[in-house]
């Protein structure tokens, strides 16, 4: 996640939300904060598009296996 964040000039929080939003099951991201800076950081996940390769890199890095 750090490399993807660095490549996009973003944060790990934004990468995590971007990943969830690209999940094929069309999941929604819930941001549980009232701090404006954290809300802005979370919203910044929509400022760039994660590639399919990056998505699978994170998926596999979490220990998941492909069928």
C-alpha positions in Angstrom: 0.0 0.0 0.0 2.9 2.4 0.7 4.3 2.0 -2.8 0.9 2.5 -4.4 0.4 5.6 -2.2 3.8 6.9 -3.1 3.3 6.3 -6.8 0.0 8.3 -6.8 1.2 11.0 -4.3 -1.5 9.8 -1.9 -1.8 8.2 1.5 -2.4 4.6 2.7 -5.9 5.6 3.9 -6.8 6.8 0.4 -5.3 3.7 -1.2 -7.4 1.5 1.2 -10.6 3.3 0.3 -9.7 3.3 -3.4 -9.2 -0.5 -3.2 -12.6 -1.0 -1.5 -14.4 1.1 -4.1 -12.8 -1.0 -6.9 -13.8 -4.3 -5.3 -15.9 -6.3 -7.8 -18.8 -6.7 -5.3 -19.4 -2.9 -5.4 -18.8 -2.4 -1.7 -19.1 1.0 -0.1 -16.5 2.7 2.0 -17.6 4.0 5.4 -15.5 6.8 7.0 -15.9 6.8 10.7 -14.5 10.2 11.6 -15.7 13.7 12.3 -12.2 15.3 11.7 -12.3 17.4 8.6 -8.7 16.5 7.6 -9.5 12.8 7.7 -12.6 13.3 5.6 -10.6 15.2 3.0 -7.9 12.5 3.1 -10.6 9.8 2.5 -12.2 11.8 -0.3 -8.9 12.2 -2.0 -9.1 8.5 -2.9 -11.4 9.5 -5.8 -8.7 11.8 -7.3 -6.9 9.0 -9.0 -7.7 5.5 -10.4 -6.0 2.4 -9.1 -4.9 0.0 -11.9 -6.0 -3.6 -12.0 -2.4 -4.7 -11.4 -2.2 -2.5 -8.3 -5.5 -3.8 -7.0 -4.3 -7.4 -7.3 -0.9 -6.6 -5.8 -2.7 -5.4 -2.7 -5.1 -8.4 -2.7 -2.3 -10.9 -3.0 -0.1 -9.0 -0.5 -2.9 -9.5 2.1 -2.4 -13.3 1.8 -5.3 -14.0 -0.5 -5.0 -16.6 -3.3 -6.4 -16.4 -6.8 -8.6 -19.3 -7.9 
